[in-house]
Amino acid sequence: MDASTPVVRSLGEWHLPYVTEGERIEHGKFVCLQLSVARCARVSYRLHDGTYSSVDNDVALCMRLSNEGHMSPYEHQAEPSVHKHMSSNNLRGWFQYRAAVEADLT
């Protein structure tokens, strides 16, 4: 954490671990949310053999996680909240993707 450089996100701009800026441009918000969920579930976006997963495989994994009720990987994606003191599950000042999925707001 000490070596990290925080990226400031504006309202409507999501924090998406393991998603590149190029992927944000190429795939759009909804697919990038799914990619981030799948990659957080893997802890790394490389497979065990060192190769990268495909977008289709990541989207399928994201859907499988949701269908099986495995929601913890959905906790890492968030967007800034209009209300800095609002809590969304375990985040303050952010709206967590898990909250949106569980409330069927996607």
MODELLER restraints for C-alpha pairs under 7 A, 6 or more apart:
rsr = mdl.restraints
at = mdl.atoms
rsr.add(forms.Gaussian(group=physical.xy_distance, feature=features.Distance(at['CA:9:A'], at['CA:80:A']), mean=6.82, stdev=0.5))
rsr.add(forms.Gaussian(group=physical.xy_distance, feature=features.Distance(at['CA:10:A'], at['CA:80:A']), mean=6.49, stdev=0.5))
rsr.add(forms.Gaussian(group=physical.xy_distance, feature=features.Distance(at['CA:11:A'], at['CA:79:A']), mean=6.72, stdev=0.5))
rsr.add(forms.Gaussian(group=physical.xy_distance, feature=features.Distance(at['CA:11:A'], at['CA:80:A']), mean=5.32, stdev=0.5))
rsr.add(forms.Gaussian(group=physical.xy_distance, feature=features.Distance(at['CA:11:A'], at['CA:81:A']), mean=6.68, stdev=0.5))
rsr.add(forms.Gaussian(group=physical.xy_distance, feature=features.Distance(at['CA:11:A'], at['CA:82:A']), mean=6.97, stdev=0.5))
rsr.add(forms.Gaussian(group=physical.xy_distance, feature=features.Distance(at['CA:12:A'], at['CA:79:A']), mean=6.13, stdev=0.5))
rsr.add(forms.Gaussian(group=physical.xy_distance, feature=features.Distance(at['CA:12:A'], at['CA:80:A']), mean=6.96, stdev=0.5))
rsr.add(forms.Gaussian(group=physical.xy_distance, feature=features.Distance(at['CA:13:A'], at['CA:79:A']), mean=5.75, stdev=0.5))
rsr.add(forms.Gaussian(group=physical.xy_distance, feature=features.Distance(at['CA:14:A'], at['CA:77:A']), mean=6.72, stdev=0.5))
rsr.add(forms.Gaussian(group=physical.xy_distance, feature=features.Distance(at['CA:14:A'], at['CA:78:A']), mean=5.44, stdev=0.5))
rsr.add(forms.Gaussian(group=physical.xy_distance, feature=features.Distance(at['CA:14:A'], at['CA:79:A']), mean=4.31, stdev=0.5))
rsr.add(forms.Gaussian(group=physical.xy_distance, feature=features.Distance(at['CA:15:A'], at['CA:77:A']), mean=5.43, stdev=0.5))
rsr.add(forms.Gaussian(group=physical.xy_distance, feature=features.Distance(at['CA:15:A'], at['CA:78:A']), mean=5.25, stdev=0.5))
rsr.add(forms.Gaussian(group=physical.xy_distance, feature=features.Distance(at['CA:15:A'], at['CA:79:A']), mean=5.95, stdev=0.5))
rsr.add(forms.Gaussian(group=physical.xy_distance, feature=features.Distance(at['CA:16:A'], at['CA:33:A']), mean=6.64, stdev=0.5))
rsr.add(forms.Gaussian(group=physical.xy_distance, feature=features.Distance(at['CA:16:A'], at['CA:36:A']), mean=5.68, stdev=0.5))
rsr.add(forms.Gaussian(group=physical.xy_distance, feature=features.Distance(at['CA:16:A'], at['CA:77:A']), mean=5.19, stdev=0.5))
rsr.add(forms.Gaussian(group=physical.xy_distance, feature=features.Distance(at['CA:17:A'], at['CA:36:A']), mean=5.64, stdev=0.5))
rsr.add(forms.Gaussian(group=physical.xy_distance, feature=features.Distance(at['CA:17:A'], at['CA:77:A']), mean=6.96, stdev=0.5))
rsr.add(forms.Gaussian(group=physical.xy_distance, feature=features.Distance(at['CA:18:A'], at['CA:36:A']), mean=5.84, stdev=0.5))
rsr.add(forms.Gaussian(group=physical.xy_distance, feature=features.Distance(at['CA:18:A'], at['CA:39:A']), mean=6.44, stdev=0.5))
rsr.add(forms.Gaussian(group=physical.xy_distance, feature=features.Distance(at['CA:18:A'], at['CA:45:A']), mean=6.58, stdev=0.5))
rsr.add(forms.Gaussian(group=physical.xy_distance, feature=features.Distance(at['CA:19:A'], at['CA:32:A']), mean=6.69, stdev=0.5))
rsr.add(forms.Gaussian(group=physical.xy_distance, feature=features.Distance(at['CA:19:A'], at['CA:35:A']), mean=6.99, stdev=0.5))
rsr.add(forms.Gaussian(group=physical.xy_distance, feature=features.Distance(at['CA:19:A'], at['CA:36:A']), mean=5.99, stdev=0.5))
rsr.add(forms.Gaussian(group=physical.xy_distance, feature=features.Distance(at['CA:24:A'], at['CA:32:A']), mean=6.22, stdev=0.5))
rsr.add(forms.Gaussian(group=physical.xy_distance, feature=features.Distance(at['CA:33:A'], at['CA:77:A']), mean=6.94, stdev=0.5))
rsr.add(forms.Gaussian(group=physical.xy_distance, feature=features.Distance(at['CA:34:A'], at['CA:58:A']), mean=6.97, stdev=0.5))
rsr.add(forms.Gaussian(group=physical.xy_distance, feature=features.Distance(at['CA:34:A'], at['CA:59:A']), mean=5.52, stdev=0.5))
rsr.add(forms.Gaussian(group=physical.xy_distance, feature=features.Distance(at['CA:34:A'], at['CA:62:A']), mean=5.53, stdev=0.5))
rsr.add(forms.Gaussian(group=physical.xy_distance, feature=features.Distance(at['CA:35:A'], at['CA:55:A']), mean=6.89, stdev=0.5))
rsr.add(forms.Gaussian(group=physical.xy_distance, feature=features.Distance(at['CA:35:A'], at['CA:58:A']), mean=5.39, stdev=0.5))
rsr.add(forms.Gaussian(group=physical.xy_distance, feature=features.Distance(at['CA:35:A'], at['CA:59:A']), mean=6.05, stdev=0.5))
rsr.add(forms.Gaussian(group=physical.xy_distance, feature=features.Distance(at['CA:37:A'], at['CA:62:A']), mean=5.98, stdev=0.5))
rsr.add(forms.Gaussian(group=physical.xy_distance, feature=features.Distance(at['CA:37:A'], at['CA:73:A']), mean=5.22, stdev=0.5))
rsr.add(forms.Gaussian(group=physical.xy_distance, feature=features.Distance(at['CA:37:A'], at['CA:74:A']), mean=5.45, stdev=0.5))
rsr.add(forms.Gaussian(group=physical.xy_distance, feature=features.Distance(at['CA:38:A'], at['CA:58:A']), mean=5.33, stdev=0.5))
rsr.add(forms.Gaussian(group=physical.xy_distance, feature=features.Distance(at['CA:38:A'], at['CA:61:A']), mean=5.70, stdev=0.5))
rsr.add(forms.Gaussian(group=physical.xy_distance, feature=features.Distance(at['CA:38:A'], at['CA:62:A']), mean=5.00, stdev=0.5))
rsr.add(forms.Gaussian(group=physical.xy_distance, feature=features.Distance(at['CA:39:A'], at['CA:45:A']), mean=4.86, stdev=0.5))
rsr.add(forms.Gaussian(group=physical.xy_distance, feature=features.Distance(at['CA:40:A'], at['CA:73:A']), mean=5.56, stdev=0.5))
rsr.add(forms.Gaussian(group=physical.xy_distance, feature=features.Distance(at['CA:41:A'], at['CA:73:A']), mean=5.21, stdev=0.5))
rsr.add(forms.Gaussian(group=physical.xy_distance, feature=features.Distance(at['CA:45:A'], at['CA:52:A']), mean=6.50, stdev=0.5))
rsr.add(forms.Gaussian(group=physical.xy_distance, feature=features.Distance(at['CA:46:A'], at['CA:52:A']), mean=4.69, stdev=0.5))
rsr.add(forms.Gaussian(group=physical.xy_distance, feature=features.Distance(at['CA:46:A'], at['CA:53:A']), mean=6.59, stdev=0.5))
rsr.add(forms.Gaussian(group=physical.xy_distance, feature=features.Distance(at['CA:47:A'], at['CA:53:A']), mean=6.53, stdev=0.5))
rsr.add(forms.Gaussian(group=physical.xy_distance, feature=features.Distance(at['CA:65:A'], at['CA:71:A']), mean=6.76, stdev=0.5))
rsr.add(forms.Gaussian(group=physical.xy_distance, feature=features.Distance(at['CA:71:A'], at['CA:98:A']), mean=6.78, stdev=0.5))
rsr.add(forms.Gaussian(group=physical.xy_distance, feature=features.Distance(at['CA:74:A'], at['CA:97:A']), mean=5.89, stdev=0.5))
rsr.add(forms.Gaussian(group=physical.xy_distance, feature=features.Distance(at['CA:74:A'], at['CA:98:A']), mean=4.73, stdev=0.5))
rsr.add(forms.Gaussian(group=physical.xy_distance, feature=features.Distance(at['CA:75:A'], at['CA:96:A']), mean=6.10, stdev=0.5))
rsr.add(forms.Gaussian(group=physical.xy_distance, feature=features.Distance(at['CA:75:A'], at['CA:97:A']), mean=6.33, stdev=0.5))
rsr.add(forms.Gaussian(group=physical.xy_distance, feature=features.Distance(at['CA:75:A'], at['CA:98:A']), mean=5.33, stdev=0.5))
rsr.add(forms.Gaussian(group=physical.xy_distance, feature=features.Distance(at['CA:77:A'], at['CA:96:A']), mean=6.04, stdev=0.5))
rsr.add(forms.Gaussian(group=physical.xy_distance, feature=features.Distance(at['CA:77:A'], at['CA:97:A']), mean=5.42, stdev=0.5))
rsr.add(forms.Gaussian(group=physical.xy_distance, feature=features.Distance(at['CA:78:A'], at['CA:94:A']), mean=6.00, stdev=0.5))
rsr.add(forms.Gaussian(group=physical.xy_distance, feature=features.Distance(at['CA:78:A'], at['CA:95:A']), mean=5.30, stdev=0.5))
rsr.add(forms.Gaussian(group=physical.xy_distance, feature=features.Distance(at['CA:78:A'], at['CA:96:A']), mean=4.33, stdev=0.5))
rsr.add(forms.Gaussian(group=physical.xy_distance, feature=features.Distance(at['CA:78:A'], at['CA:97:A']), mean=5.49, stdev=0.5))
rsr.add(forms.Gaussian(group=physical.xy_distance, feature=features.Distance(at['CA:79:A'], at['CA:94:A']), mean=5.44, stdev=0.5))
rsr.add(forms.Gaussian(group=physical.xy_distance, feature=features.Distance(at['CA:79:A'], at['CA:95:A']), mean=5.32, stdev=0.5))
rsr.add(forms.Gaussian(group=physical.xy_distance, feature=features.Distance(at['CA:79:A'], at['CA:96:A']), mean=6.75, stdev=0.5))
rsr.add(forms.Gaussian(group=physical.xy_distance, feature=features.Distance(at['CA:80:A'], at['CA:93:A']), mean=6.12, stdev=0.5))
rsr.add(forms.Gaussian(group=physical.xy_distance, feature=features.Distance(at['CA:80:A'], at['CA:94:A']), mean=4.31, stdev=0.5))
rsr.add(forms.Gaussian(group=physical.xy_distance, feature=features.Distance(at['CA:80:A'], at['CA:95:A']), mean=6.16, stdev=0.5))
rsr.add(forms.Gaussian(group=physical.xy_distance, feature=features.Distance(at['CA:81:A'], at['CA:93:A']), mean=5.22, stdev=0.5))
rsr.add(forms.Gaussian(group=physical.xy_distance, feature=features.Distance(at['CA:81:A'], at['CA:94:A']), mean=4.64, stdev=0.5))
rsr.add(forms.Gaussian(group=physical.xy_distance, feature=features.Distance(at['CA:81:A'], at['CA:95:A']), mean=5.68, stdev=0.5))
rsr.add(forms.Gaussian(group=physical.xy_distance, feature=features.Distance(at['CA:83:A'], at['CA:93:A']), mean=6.23, stdev=0.5))
rsr.add(forms.Gaussian(group=physical.xy_distance, feature=features.Distance(at['CA:84:A'], at['CA:92:A']), mean=6.95, stdev=0.5))
rsr.add(forms.Gaussian(group=physical.xy_distance, feature=features.Distance(at['CA:84:A'], at['CA:93:A']), mean=4.02, stdev=0.5))
rsr.add(forms.Gaussian(group=physical.xy_distance, feature=features.Distance(at['CA:85:A'], at['CA:92:A']), mean=5.89, stdev=0.5))
rsr.add(forms.Gaussian(group=physical.xy_distance, feature=features.Distance(at['CA:85:A'], at['CA:93:A']), mean=5.18, stdev=0.5))
rsr.add(forms.Gaussian(group=physical.xy_distance, feature=features.Distance(at['CA:86:A'], at['CA:92:A']), mean=5.62, stdev=0.5))
rsr.add(forms.Gaussian(group=physical.xy_distance, feature=features.Distance(at['CA:86:A'], at['CA:93:A']), mean=5.25, stdev=0.5))
rsr.add(forms.Gaussian(group=physical.xy_distance, feature=features.Distance(at['CA:87:A'], at['CA:93:A']), mean=6.14, stdev=0.5))
rsr.add(forms.Gaussian(group=physical.xy_distance, feature=features.Distance(at['CA:87:A'], at['CA:94:A']), mean=6.93, stdev=0.5))
rsr.add(forms.Gaussian(group=physical.xy_distance, feature=features.Distance(at['CA:88:A'], at['CA:94:A']), mean=6.48, stdev=0.5))
rsr.add(forms.Gaussian(group=physical.xy_distance, feature=features.Distance(at['CA:88:A'], at['CA:95:A']), mean=5.34, stdev=0.5))
rsr.add(forms.Gaussian(group=physical.xy_distance, feature=features.Distance(at['CA:88:A'], at['CA:96:A']), mean=5.79, stdev=0.5))
rsr.add(forms.Gaussian(group=physical.xy_distance, feature=features.Distance(at['CA:88:A'], at['CA:99:A']), mean=6.87, stdev=0.5))
rsr.add(forms.Gaussian(group=physical.xy_distance, feature=features.Distance(at['CA:100:A'], at['CA:106:A']), mean=6.12, stdev=0.5))
